[in-house]
Amino acid sequence: MNLSTIKSKILASKLVSIVTHHNPDGDAIGSSLGLANLLKKQGLRVEVIVPNTFPLFLNWMHGVSQILDYEKSSTKCDKLLASSDVIFCLDFNATHRIAGVQKAVINSEAAKVMIDHHLEPDGFCDYIMSDISASSTAELVHKFICELGFQNDIDKNIGEPLYCGIMTDTGSFKFPSTSANTHDVVSDLIKRGTDNAKVHQLVYDSSSIARLKLIGHCLNKMEIIENRVTVFSLSEETHKNLQLKKGDNEGIVNYGLSIKTIDVSVFFREDKEIIKISFRSKGDIDVNQFARTYFNGGGHKNAAGGMSKESLNGTIKHFRNSIKIFLSE
């Protein structure tokens, strides 16, 4: 489908659904609500569906209380997706990334629109806006809104979620994916009413005491490999003892990169029967390739994720061996 066709389908829709990935982050929620609020302004019925819960520090955006959690309302979500005219797939490009929502999205006869910035998209959508050079999906949603001709409809209720998505996925505009266009987009959002200082405060200055204790715990236990790699880890037992909530471990992996000599930082979190892993890197070190090769994962060149079904200690041991090989190559 071309843009004009998908625009006609959207505007003629009785129901538009927006779906994003499992364990939604700032870009997932921000891009979803930014687009949802824009489409609602056109008089459309819009439902946002997430596979599971998201961090509390994202719980301030306009429309957030209407988001449907698939784990809590699967029957309702299945019916909505089955009766949707258009389904937007935001911030993911392969259906396994939406966990339990996958079957309902695949089986729906709705026109499907992908907006995403990750590598190697699957071709399951009718209209695809995919750009791996973009800083975030929220940046691409802004582009999509402009291409639809709705740029002048952007207000603070649309702009602030999009700003949040861009800000969080760029590490407050410090990651290499931050381009001149990224700054042009956030400039446009600020001109249209986005309170950038407020968004930053709501996201980054709302930590719980438990999160600060977690940061202290992780920094105290930090391991350094060959003066180039930092390793942080969190056991399930410590997670319970600190009474952590979803999102409390967000961004801890980035602390390692603040050390001058460090090129790679990794965070291991024990979660029931699997180990969830976050990778970050500087410069030309491709942690996307590393995650794909060694830990069933992927993502971006300088930011990726992975998983392991070994024990926490076994996973870290495997990482120590594999990262030495990877860096030597």
N, C-alpha and C positions, 0 to 999 in steps of 0.2 A: 504494500500500500504506500502511496505517496502522502505527503503532508496534508494536502488539501482534502484527500479522501478521509484520512484519520480525523481531521478537524471536523468534517461534516458528521462523521460517526459519533464523535464525542458530543457535539452540540445537540444531536438528535437522540441521545441516550436517555433512557428512563432511570438507569442506574449505572454509575461508574464505581468500580472498586479499585483500590490501591493496595498493593501487597509489597512488603519488603522482607528482608532476610531474617533468619533465626538470630536470636540475641541482638536485637536492633541497637545501633549506636546513634550518635548525634546526626550523622549524615542520613541514615535510614529514616529516622523520625522527622528530622528537619525537612528533607526533600519531600517526604510523604505529606506532611501537614502543609507545607508551602503550596504544593500543587493542589491538595484538597481544598484549601481555603480559596485559591484562585478559581477553581471549577465551581465551587459553591456560589461564588460571586456572580457566575454566569447563570445562576438559577438551577443548577444541576443537583441531583441527589448523589452524594458521594459517601462511600464507606471506606475507612482505612482499616486494614486487617494486618496484624502482626502475628508471627508464629508463637511468640511467647513474650514474657514481660520485658520491660526495658528499665534502665536506671532512673532513679528518682530525680536526678539532677536535670532530666529532660522533661519533667512533669509540669512545666510552666507555660508551654506554648499554646496558642489559641487553637482550640479544637481537640486538645489532647485527651480530654475526658470522654470523647466519643470514640476513641480508638478501640477496636475489638481485639481481644486476645484469643487467638485460636484455641489455645489449650483450655481456656475457660468456657468458650462458646463455639465449639466446633460445629454443632448442628446448625446453628444460626448462620455461621460463616459459610458453610457448605451451600446453604440455600441461596445466600446472597451472591456467591460466586457463580452458581449455576444460572441465576437469573440476570447477571450483569450483561450489559451491552458492550462495555469496554473494561478491560482489566489492565491497569498500569503495573508493571513489574519494575520496581525501583531499587537501585543499589545492589542488584544481583543479576547474574547472566546465565545461571544454570539452575534448574528447578530443584536440585537436591539441597540448595541453600535455603529453601523455605520450609524444610522439615515436613511437618504434618499437613501443611497447606498444599503440598505439591500435587496430590491427586486431584483435588478440586479445581485447581488452576488448569491443569492439563486437560481435564474432562470438560471444562466450560467451553461453550461455543462462542464466547465473547471474542471480540477483536482484542488482541493482546499487544501492548505497547511496552517495549523495554527502553528504559533510560538508565545508563550505567557507565562506569569508567574502569571496570576491571578487565583483565586480559582474557582473551579467547572466549568470546561469548558463544553460547549455544544458540542455534537458530530456531527457537521455539515460538518466537513472536512474529506478528504480522508487520509491525513497524518497529525499527530498531534505531535508537540514537546511542551509539557506543563510541566513546572517545577516551582512550587510555591516557591521553595527555592532560585530560581535565583534572582539576584538583579534587573534584568531588562530584557526586551525583547532583547535589544541590546546585552547583554551578551549571550543570547541564539542564536542570529543570528550568533555571532562569532563561537559558538559551531557548528552550522549547516554548516557554511562555511568550518570549519575544517573537519567535517564528510564527506562533499562532496569531500574533497581532494583539496580544493582551497586556503588553508591557505597562501601559498606562493604568491598568487595574491593580498593579502591585501597590499594596499599602503595608503598614507595619505588621498586620496579622499574617501576611504572606511573606514579607521580607525578613522578619525576625527568625522564623523557622529556617529559611534558606540560609541566612547569615550563620545560624548555629551549625548547620550542616557543613558549610564551607570552613568555618573557623575550627571545628573539631577535627575535620579530616585533613586539615593542613597543619595541625599542631600549632594553632594560633599564627598561621601564615609563615611558618619557618621551614616547612618541608619543601624539597625541590620541585614538587608538583605545583607550587604557588607561582603563577605566571602573571604577566602584565594584565591579561584578560581577567584573572581572578580578582585583581584589585579594581579593575573597571566594573566588574559585577558588584562587588561589595560597595563601591562608591555609589552605584545606581541605587542599591538597596537603602543606603543611608540617606540619600537624597529624597527617597520616597517614604521616609518616616522611621526606618529601623534605628533603634537605640542600641548602638554597638556596645557601648560601655555596660549597659544593663545586661545584655545577652552574655557578655564575658563574665560578669559578676555572678549571674544565675547559674552558669555552668561550672566555673572554676573556683568560686568563693562560697561554695555551699557544702563543703565537706563535713562529714560526721566525725565525731571523736574517734570512732572505730577506724575510719579511713586513715586518719593521721597515725594511729597506733600501727596500722598495717604498713604504712610507708616506713615507719621506724623499724618495724620487724624485718621488712624486706631489705632495707639498706644495711641493717646490722648483719644479716646473713648473706649479703651479696658476695658472690664468687667472681674472681677475675681470672681469665684464661689467657696466658701469654701476653698480658698487658694490652689485649685487643678486643676481648669479649667479656661482657658482664652477664652474669646469670642470676636471676631472681627466681625464687620458688615459693609456693604456698600450698601447704598440705590441707587436706579436707579437715583434719583435726584443728589446725590453727584457724581455719576459716570459721569453724563453729565456736571456738573459744573466744575469738574476737567479736563474735556476733555481727559479722559482716553482712551487708545487704548487696543486692545486685548493683553493679557499677562501682563499688568501692575500690576495686582493683584497677579501674580504668586509668590508663596512662602511666602506670608505675614502670612499665618496660622502658619508657622514654628517659627515665632518670639516668640510666646507664650511659646514654649517648652524651650526657653533659660532661663526661670525663674526656679530657683532651685526646688521650691516646686510643680511646675505644672506637672501634669500627662497627661492632655488632652488639646488640643487647637482646636478651631473650627472657621471657617470663613464662614459667611453668605453673599451671594451676591444676591441682588434683580435684576432679569433679566426678564423684561416684566411681564408675569403672573405667574412665578415660582420663587422660592428661591433655588439657587444652593448652596450646602454646601460642605465644605472640612473639614475632620477630621484628626487629627494627635494625636499620643499618644506615651508614653514611656513604655518600659518594657512589662509586661504581660497584659496590658489593651487592649482589642480587639475591636478597633473601627470598624472593618469590621462587627463584630456581632452586634454592636450597630447600625450602619448605616442600616443594613438589617432589624433589629427589629423595628426601630422607624422612619426611613426616606427613605424608598424605595431605598436603595443604597447598597453599598458593596465595596470591593476592597481587601486590604491587612490588616493584623493584626494591623499594626501601621500607616496605611495610607489608608483612604477610602473616598468615596464621597456619597452624597445623595441629595435629593430634597424634596421640600414641595410646595404645592399649597395654603397654608395659606399666610396671610400677613407676612411681615418681622417681625413685632413685635409679631404676633401670633406664628410664627415659633420659634423665640427665647424663648418665654414663654414655648412652648412645650418642647424645648430642656432643659431648666432649670429644669423642672419637671422630664423629663425622664433620664437625666444624673445623677441626685441624686439617683434615683431608681437603675440605672445600676451600679453605683459605690458602692452602699450599698450592692449589691448582690455579 
